[in-house]
Amino acid sequence: MAQTSVLVVEDEPVTRMSLVETLQDEGYRVLAAADGGQAWRLIAEGGERFDVILLDRMMPDMDGIEILRRVKEHPGTEETPVIMQTAMSADGEVLEGLRAGAYYYLTKPFSGDTLVAIVGAAIRDRLDYQELRREAERVGRSFGYLRQATFCFRTPEEARNLATLAANAAPDPGRVVLGLSELMLNAVEHGNLAIGYAEKTRLIDQERLPDEIARRLAAPEYSARTVHLEIERLADRVRFIVRDQGAGFDWTRYLELSPERAFDTHGRGIAMSRLLSFDELEYRGCGNEVVASIAI
């Protein structure tokens, strides 16, 4: 398996050296740039080789926001996760970066453990998305003839497998599968299994999330719960309806990429689904039903 590659962009020499050493100690292959101009040359010459970019916000020649915008517009790097490291933690500055495509954030100064956790989260997300895309592409395109279907599932594994199949009902399965998987996983974890945001944060930090999911799936109060996925092909759109049997949640807080969650290792799924995968996304009622649509 190829070694994971990280581009570190930092103009302060001591900080740059510390970032490189910390990531190399974790087994990453690291290339460093001392300013924005050098970083952009490396990206323009072959940015697809980088699995993640760790980007300083404030630099004298070309700031991080400008590089970020170029990364998201450059063929081959538009989906590369970018982690913005900054001392500018006010909501306005963070929101600017989120809207430009920096879905991961580090506030200076940060510890080595925090750096490793955020880089690890970004790379796991990237690998998960790549695997989902490959699976969706392997599924037969005959699913595109579907007019209406209903499925039930219980587990995260079933959600991921079904998402790769169901995405083929849309014109661009690779685009839809990312968001559909997120919505279906949320319905299992947060909906049926009632794992709250703060609790998920704690479980991820303790590396106990898979064990807790397995425990709850077997517990009497949750074992009979299922999630329903309905697919409808209309004249002008395909609709995916995901309905769980949980108590619902305050979905309004998660439709946008929020500065208050930008520094967490999770919590971007719904907003990224809305931004990247679907033309419309609407939660209904208490939040245990979501309708996602894509035009055809």
C-alpha positions as CSV (number, residue, x, y, z in Angstrom):
1,M,0.0,0.0,0.0
2,A,1.4,3.4,-1.0
3,Q,2.5,5.7,1.8
4,T,0.1,8.5,2.6
5,S,1.4,11.9,1.4
6,V,1.0,15.2,3.1
7,L,1.9,18.7,1.8
8,V,2.7,21.1,4.7
9,V,2.5,24.8,3.8
10,E,4.0,27.0,6.6
11,D,6.2,30.1,6.3
12,E,7.6,30.0,9.8
13,P,10.7,27.8,9.8
14,V,10.5,26.3,13.3
15,T,6.8,25.6,13.1
16,R,7.3,24.0,9.6
17,M,10.0,21.8,10.9
18,S,7.9,20.7,13.9
19,L,4.9,19.9,11.7
20,V,7.0,17.8,9.3
21,E,8.7,15.9,12.1
22,T,5.4,15.1,13.9
23,L,3.8,13.8,10.7
24,Q,6.9,11.8,9.7
25,D,6.9,10.2,13.1
26,E,3.4,9.0,12.3
27,G,4.6,7.4,9.1
28,Y,3.4,10.0,6.6
29,R,5.5,11.0,3.6
30,V,5.8,14.8,4.0
31,L,6.7,17.5,1.5
32,A,7.0,21.0,2.8
33,A,6.6,24.5,1.2
34,A,7.9,27.6,2.8
35,D,5.5,30.0,1.2
36,G,2.3,30.2,-0.9
37,G,4.1,30.5,-4.2
38,Q,6.2,27.4,-3.6
39,A,3.1,25.5,-2.5
40,W,1.2,26.4,-5.6
41,R,4.0,25.4,-7.9
42,L,4.1,21.9,-6.2
43,I,0.3,21.6,-6.5
44,A,0.2,22.8,-10.1
45,E,3.0,20.4,-11.0
46,G,1.3,17.3,-9.5
47,G,-1.1,18.1,-6.7
48,E,-2.9,14.7,-7.1
49,R,0.0,13.0,-5.3
50,F,-1.0,14.7,-2.0
51,D,-3.6,12.9,0.1
52,V,-4.1,15.9,2.3
53,I,-2.8,19.5,2.4
54,L,-2.0,21.3,5.7
55,L,-2.2,24.9,4.8
56,D,-1.2,28.0,6.8
57,R,-3.8,30.8,6.5
58,M,-1.5,33.9,6.8
59,M,1.5,34.1,4.5
60,P,3.2,37.1,3.0
61,D,3.2,36.3,-0.7
62,M,0.0,34.3,-1.3
63,D,-2.4,33.7,1.6
64,G,-4.1,30.4,2.4
65,I,-7.5,31.3,1.2
66,E,-6.2,32.1,-2.3
67,I,-4.3,28.8,-2.5
68,L,-7.4,27.0,-1.2
69,R,-9.5,28.5,-3.9
70,R,-7.0,27.4,-6.6
71,V,-6.8,23.9,-5.1
72,K,-10.6,23.5,-5.4
73,E,-10.6,24.7,-9.0
74,H,-7.5,22.7,-10.1
75,P,-8.2,19.4,-12.0
76,G,-7.0,16.5,-9.8
77,T,-7.0,18.4,-6.5
78,E,-10.6,19.6,-6.2
79,E,-11.5,16.8,-3.8
80,T,-8.2,16.8,-1.9
81,P,-8.9,17.6,1.8
82,V,-7.4,20.8,3.0
83,I,-6.7,21.5,6.7
84,M,-6.5,25.2,7.4
85,Q,-4.1,26.1,10.3
86,T,-4.6,29.6,11.6
87,A,-4.5,31.9,14.6
88,M,-7.6,33.6,13.2
89,S,-10.4,31.7,15.0
90,A,-13.2,34.3,14.8
91,D,-16.3,32.9,13.3
92,G,-16.1,35.2,10.2
93,E,-12.6,34.1,9.3
94,V,-13.4,30.4,9.9
95,L,-16.6,30.6,7.9
96,E,-14.7,32.2,4.9
97,G,-12.4,29.2,4.9
98,L,-15.2,26.7,5.2
99,R,-17.1,28.2,2.3
100,A,-13.9,28.1,0.2
101,G,-13.6,24.4,0.9
102,A,-11.5,24.0,4.1
103,Y,-13.6,21.6,6.0
104,Y,-10.9,20.9,8.6
105,Y,-9.4,23.4,10.9
106,L,-6.5,23.7,13.4
107,T,-6.2,26.8,15.7
108,K,-2.6,27.9,16.5
109,P,-1.1,26.9,18.8
110,F,-2.1,23.2,18.7
111,S,-0.6,20.1,20.2
112,G,0.9,17.2,18.2
113,D,-1.9,14.9,19.3
114,T,-4.5,17.4,17.9
115,L,-2.5,17.7,14.6
116,V,-2.4,13.9,14.2
117,A,-6.1,13.5,15.0
118,I,-7.3,16.1,12.5
119,V,-4.9,14.8,9.7
120,G,-6.1,11.3,10.5
121,A,-9.7,12.3,10.2
122,A,-9.2,14.1,6.9
123,I,-7.4,11.1,5.4
124,R,-10.0,8.6,6.7
125,D,-12.7,10.7,5.1
126,R,-10.8,10.8,1.8
127,L,-10.2,7.0,1.8
128,D,-13.8,6.3,2.7
129,Y,-15.1,8.6,-0.1
130,Q,-12.7,7.0,-2.6
131,E,-13.9,3.5,-1.7
132,L,-17.5,4.5,-1.9
133,R,-17.0,5.9,-5.4
134,R,-15.2,2.7,-6.5
135,E,-18.0,0.6,-5.2
136,A,-20.7,2.7,-6.8
137,E,-18.9,2.5,-10.2
138,R,-18.7,-1.3,-9.9
139,V,-22.5,-1.7,-9.4
140,G,-24.4,-2.3,-12.6
141,R,-25.9,0.8,-14.2
142,S,-29.1,-1.1,-14.9
143,F,-30.3,0.4,-11.6
144,G,-30.8,3.6,-13.6
145,Y,-34.0,2.1,-15.0
146,L,-35.5,2.0,-11.5
147,R,-38.7,4.0,-11.0
148,Q,-39.5,3.3,-7.3
149,A,-38.0,1.1,-4.6
150,T,-38.0,0.7,-0.8
151,F,-35.2,-0.8,1.3
152,C,-34.6,-1.5,5.0
153,F,-31.2,-1.6,6.8
154,R,-29.9,-1.7,10.4
155,T,-26.1,-1.4,10.5
156,P,-23.4,1.0,9.2
157,E,-22.1,-1.8,6.9
158,E,-25.5,-2.3,5.4
159,A,-25.9,1.5,5.0
160,R,-22.6,1.8,3.1
161,N,-23.3,-1.2,0.9
162,L,-26.9,-0.1,0.0
163,A,-25.7,3.5,-0.6
164,T,-23.3,2.2,-3.3
165,L,-26.2,0.4,-5.0
166,A,-28.8,3.1,-4.6
167,A,-26.6,5.9,-5.9
168,N,-26.8,4.3,-9.3
169,A,-30.4,5.5,-9.6
170,A,-28.9,9.0,-10.1
171,P,-27.2,10.3,-13.2
172,D,-23.8,10.7,-11.4
173,P,-23.5,7.9,-8.9
174,G,-20.0,9.1,-7.8
175,R,-21.3,12.4,-6.7
176,V,-24.5,11.1,-5.0
177,V,-22.9,8.1,-3.1
178,L,-20.9,10.4,-0.8
179,G,-23.9,12.3,0.5
180,L,-26.3,9.4,0.5
181,S,-23.9,7.3,2.6
182,E,-23.6,10.2,5.1
183,L,-27.3,10.6,5.5
184,M,-27.8,6.8,5.9
185,L,-25.0,6.4,8.4
186,N,-26.5,9.4,10.4
187,A,-29.8,7.6,10.4
188,V,-28.2,4.5,12.0
189,E,-25.8,6.2,14.4
190,H,-27.6,9.3,15.5
191,G,-31.1,8.3,14.7
192,N,-31.8,4.7,15.6
193,L,-28.9,4.2,18.0
194,A,-29.3,7.7,19.7
195,I,-25.5,8.5,19.7
196,G,-25.4,12.2,20.3
197,Y,-22.8,14.6,18.9
198,A,-20.8,15.1,22.1
199,E,-20.9,11.3,22.8
200,K,-19.7,10.5,19.3
201,T,-16.8,13.0,19.8
202,R,-15.8,11.2,23.0
203,L,-16.1,7.7,21.5
204,I,-14.0,8.7,18.5
205,D,-11.3,10.2,20.8
206,Q,-11.3,6.9,22.8
207,E,-11.4,4.8,19.7
208,R,-14.5,3.1,21.0
209,L,-17.2,4.1,18.4
210,P,-17.3,0.8,16.5
211,D,-17.6,-1.2,19.8
212,E,-20.4,1.1,21.0
213,I,-22.3,0.8,17.8
214,A,-22.1,-3.0,17.9
215,R,-23.3,-2.9,21.6
216,R,-26.3,-0.8,20.8
217,L,-27.2,-2.8,17.7
218,A,-27.5,-5.9,20.0
219,A,-29.3,-4.0,22.9
220,P,-33.1,-4.8,23.3
221,E,-34.1,-1.1,23.1
222,Y,-32.4,-0.7,19.7
223,S,-32.2,-4.1,18.1
224,A,-35.6,-4.0,16.3
225,R,-35.1,-0.5,14.8
226,T,-34.6,-0.2,11.1
227,V,-34.0,2.6,8.6
228,H,-36.1,2.9,5.5
229,L,-34.7,4.1,2.2
230,E,-37.1,5.0,-0.5
231,I,-36.1,5.9,-4.0
232,E,-38.4,7.7,-6.4
233,R,-37.7,8.6,-10.0
234,L,-39.8,11.6,-11.1
235,A,-40.0,13.4,-14.4
236,D,-37.3,15.9,-13.5
237,R,-35.5,14.4,-10.5
238,V,-34.5,11.4,-8.4
239,R,-35.5,11.6,-4.7
240,F,-34.0,9.6,-1.9
241,I,-36.0,9.5,1.3
242,V,-34.2,8.3,4.5
243,R,-36.4,7.6,7.5
244,D,-35.2,6.3,10.9
245,Q,-37.1,5.3,14.0
246,G,-35.2,7.6,16.4
247,A,-36.5,10.6,18.4
248,G,-35.1,13.1,15.8
249,F,-32.7,16.0,16.3
250,D,-32.2,19.7,15.8
251,W,-31.2,19.4,12.1
252,T,-31.2,23.1,11.5
253,R,-27.8,23.4,13.2
254,Y,-26.1,21.0,10.7
255,L,-27.3,22.2,7.3
256,E,-24.4,24.7,7.1
257,L,-20.7,24.2,7.7
258,S,-20.4,25.8,11.2
259,P,-17.3,27.5,12.6
260,E,-18.1,26.1,16.0
261,R,-17.6,22.5,14.7
262,A,-14.8,23.3,12.2
263,F,-12.2,22.1,14.7
264,D,-13.9,18.7,15.5
265,T,-13.0,15.4,13.9
266,H,-16.6,14.8,12.6
267,G,-19.9,16.7,12.1
268,R,-19.5,17.8,8.5
269,G,-21.6,15.0,6.8
270,I,-25.0,16.7,6.4
271,A,-23.6,20.0,5.3
272,M,-21.2,18.4,2.8
273,S,-24.0,16.2,1.5
274,R,-26.0,19.3,0.8
275,L,-23.1,21.2,-0.8
276,L,-21.5,18.5,-2.8
277,S,-24.0,15.6,-3.5
278,F,-27.5,16.9,-3.9
279,D,-29.4,19.8,-5.5
280,E,-31.9,19.9,-2.7
281,L,-31.9,18.5,0.9
282,E,-34.8,18.9,3.3
283,Y,-35.4,17.5,6.8
284,R,-39.0,16.9,7.8
285,G,-40.8,16.9,11.1
286,C,-38.6,16.2,14.1
287,G,-35.6,15.4,12.0
288,N,-35.9,11.6,11.6
289,E,-36.8,11.9,7.9
290,V,-34.7,13.6,5.2
291,V,-35.4,14.0,1.5
292,A,-32.5,14.5,-0.9
293,S,-33.0,15.2,-4.6
294,I,-30.9,15.5,-7.7
295,A,-32.1,16.8,-11.0
296,I,-32.1,14.5,-14.1
